[in-house]
Amino acid sequence: MFPGLGDQVTGFVLLRVRAHRLLLSAAVLAVLLTTSVLAALTAFSGSVGDAALRHTLTHRSAASAALVVSASVDHEQRAEADEAVRTASRDAFDGLPVTVGKLESSGSYALPRSLQDPAARRGEPDLTHFSALDPDRTRITEGKAPAASDGTGPVQVALPVVAAEALKLKPGARLTVTDRLHDDKKQRVLVTGVYEAADRSDPYWQLDPLGGRGVRKLAFTTYGPLLTDPSVLASGALGGGQTSWLASADFATLTTGSMEGLRDASAGAPKALTAAPVFTSGVTARMSLPTVLDQLDRALLVSRSTLMIVAVQLVLLAAYALLLVARLLNSERDGERELLRARGGSRGRITSFAAIEALLLAVPAAVVAPLLAGPLTGLLAERSALSRIGLEVGAASTGTVWLVSAAVALACALAVVAPSLTAGTGGRRTRAASLPGPVRAGADLGLLLIAAVAYWQLDRQAGGGALTGDRAGNLGIDPLLVTAPALALLAGTVLTLRLLPPAARLAERRAAKGRGL
């Protein structure tokens, strides 16, 4: 309808930009910095939460995050019991990949009295038991691993290093142990080697009553377990003992958004195992994962509240800078707007100019900020201890980062051109009426009081973050506590602005008196 009108508008806007390029460059820089930092904080918050969750469950809380099951099961039912534990484990970890380790043990056996110190032979005998340990969790340090039994010769075993030293036994030694429940049942043993736990911190050693240490001294002194081939325990030649399982999950794909489902699934695992038909004679199942997830959830809330405190302060400082630029830009363009109105420029046309300028400010920041979020977060991880927990900016956070960047960039751009938009919709600008002195003083005092109370409440948390709880006991982020430092900053700024003019006048009077002398 109006050929060339779009080109004319674009050309006019570019001329306006060129005329005020210094102020607009400052505005672009402020919008870009604000958007980039907030986008990086968003990416960092999501990435560090996921990385910390996975690292904690895989390392520091790996033992607590595992499902430990123990039961006395007949040889004929061990396959059924094993399948029941594996099924319950998959359900307990909400579909995550699961690894199940097993430890089969015999009943308790008494060691020969000849291995005790003469002074201790009048008391209780030293005890031991046979176990089929996972070969990947042990390391043979002397001799060789025990072989399968042929049913006629002695049972081949390997002793823990600590037990071998205490009992003064070496590979090649032979001894006879006695079943504690049946004194007439004795078992010949051939020591073929000495072993130690490959990693005592491995959660697998929760299945061993001795914890991989090789000896335990309580009412009885117990050495072991005697490492033997699984076929020996499967043959039924040894006294019946317990079978234990440890199920651990691969948390590599776990995110903070999946914590609730994992918590609910893991909470029901012990009851599901107790109800399994194969464990009618009794089963012990423990899983501390729900408690660990509750603790991690609180820690993540504290971390997020801390980041929100930083973000709110950044937003406040950015608002100061943007409003200053907006005020200067608006004052520079008062004459242009009056000239446009005098030449018949409509309100819509003037407003459209400001809207186009807002897009020129917002689009570069909205595009560049998400692209910088990844490198900024990676740089932060490399320069700190966060690299040890595998901090990565995942694809899952990309959509959120782009959304936050677009919203922040648009808000910043609108803050810069808002005065121009307002002026474009009205007539000649008039000076706003000042508020009465008592009203301003009351508002200032109210701001100071709110800031002081909020900061005092935040300080009382003593490192607990800006958290609050509802009547049901659920924790959440307290908005007042999050804004407390920003309110203190704002109150300090207002107080400075209010006190600066009287202080300047007082200094001027003193200077005038000094000149009069």
Number of C-alpha atoms within 10 A of each C-alpha: 4 5 7 8 10 10 10 11 15 13 12 13 18 17 12 16 16 12 12 14 13 12 16 21 14 14 24 23 14 22 29 26 16 25 31 27 20 27 30 26 21 25 28 25 19 23 23 22 22 24 23 21 24 23 19 17 24 18 14 11 18 19 22 18 26 28 25 27 20 20 20 20 24 16 12 9 12 17 11 13 22 17 12 17 24 18 13 21 30 21 18 28 27 18 12 18 14 18 14 18 17 19 19 24 27 23 16 20 26 20 22 15 16 11 15 15 10 9 7 11 14 10 9 12 20 19 22 25 22 26 25 22 24 14 13 9 15 17 15 18 14 16 15 15 22 19 15 14 18 11 10 6 11 16 25 23 27 30 28 27 22 17 22 20 12 13 15 10 18 18 17 11 12 15 15 15 20 19 21 18 12 10 11 9 13 15 17 13 18 18 26 23 25 27 24 20 21 14 14 15 15 15 21 26 20 18 22 18 14 16 18 23 19 23 20 16 10 6 7 12 13 23 24 25 28 26 27 25 22 19 14 21 21 15 12 12 14 21 19 17 19 16 22 25 24 24 24 27 22 14 17 15 10 16 17 18 10 11 18 13 11 20 19 14 20 23 18 15 21 20 12 17 23 16 12 15 11 20 19 12 10 15 19 14 20 16 21 16 24 20 14 17 21 14 12 19 18 16 17 21 20 19 18 21 22 17 17 21 21 17 20 18 20 16 18 15 15 18 18 13 16 24 18 14 20 23 15 13 20 20 13 14 15 15 10 14 20 15 12 14 16 10 9 8 14 14 17 12 15 19 19 16 20 23 18 16 20 23 16 17 26 25 16 15 28 26 17 15 26 27 17 15 26 20 13 18 24 19 12 16 19 13 10 10 11 16 15 12 17 16 23 19 22 13 9 12 15 19 12 16 26 21 14 22 30 22 15 23 30 21 16 28 27 22 18 31 27 21 17 24 21 13 20 25 14 9 12 12 11 6 6 6 6 7 9 8 9 9 10 12 13 11 12 16 14 13 18 20 15 17 24 17 15 21 20 13 15 22 15 12 13 9 10 17 24 28 19 15 11 8 6 6 8 8 14 15 18 15 15 18 25 25 22 25 20 22 24 21 17 19 21 15 12 15 15 12 11 13 11 12 11 11 12 11 11 12 12 12 12 12 11 11 10 9 8 7 5
